Amino acid sequence: MLFSIETDFERELHLGFQSAPHQNRRSLAFFRTIVDLKNYASLPVSQKFAEISCSEGPDEKPQLDEECQRRMTVIKDKIVKRLPPKQSVNSSILWKYDDGINTYLHKDYLASVCQTFQSKVT
């Protein structure tokens, strides 16, 4: 028998889509992809941006949790299918620095995200 375990986030998302009136006019989704995050999985701060697990085998090095990555892709796809294209925003960024998304070094990226958000909600 196959079954699916739904996370709290997935359950809340599903309930929100079912119960929100005019969700197509009132919803906005921002998706960020950290392109090279897998290269920084061993840094403790990477756990703030993704689920990290240890690889199997003798070296057991930290890596992005593939199952969590797959589930997030499924959730993102569900959201994108429910919303008009203008209400989904995709962005990508390179990690580059040991502290992750750095407010000074990534200021152009962050300013762009803030500007996009402001233009979408006003």
Secondary structure, DSSP 8 states (H G I E B T S, - for coil): -------HHHHHHHHHHHH-TTHHHH--EEEEEETTGGGGTTSGGGGGTS-EEE-SSSS--EEE-HHHHHHHHHHHHHHHHHS-GGGEEEEEE---STTSS-TTTTHHHHHHHHHHHHHHH-
